[in-house]
Amino acid sequence: MQFQRQEEPCPVPESLLGDLYRTHPQGLRELVKTIPPFTRALLAVYCRGHAHLLSLSLTIASTCEKEDLINAGGDQGAALYEQARRPRRDLLKLVEQDLI
């Protein structure tokens, strides 16, 4: 019997996730701030688990409190908090090297 990992459900409606994905970077932070803080942390952790949503995950995490991210994702949430506060050029290097 093969074990299949069950994916966590998205903590926001898919329509909102789509809006976030398509929003211009200048408007993204404002749209993100309309989401309640803990739901926002859950969303950041959820997005971090999907390679194509990494940039969105970091943007969302940059608006979150560390405690919320830890409560939402444990060690992964704590790491996400730190990653979201690194200078963008450092993050791009990590992404290019496939380190995160």
C-alpha positions, 0 to 999 in steps of 0.5 A, a space after each residue: 500500500 502506497 501512502 499519499 500525502 494529503 494536501 492541506 486545503 487553501 485557507 482562503 477561497 480560491 478566487 482570493 488566492 487567484 486575485 493575490 496571484 494576479 495582483 500587481 506587486 504595488 497593490 499586493 500588500 494592501 490586498 494581503 492586509 485585508 486578510 485576518 492575521 492568522 489566516 494570512 499566516 496560514 496562507 503564507 505557509 500554504 503558499 510556501 508549500 507550492 513552488 510556483 507561489 514562493 514569491 507570493 508566500 514571502 510577500 504575505 509572510 513579510 506582513 505577518 507577526 512571527 508568532 502567527 507564522 510559528 503557530 501556523 507552520 511551526 519551524 517552517 513558519 519560523 524559517 519563513 518569517 526569517 526568509 521574508 525579512 531578508 533583502 530581496 537580492 539575497 532571496 533571489 540568490 537562494 531561489 536560483 540555487 534552489 536552496 529554498 
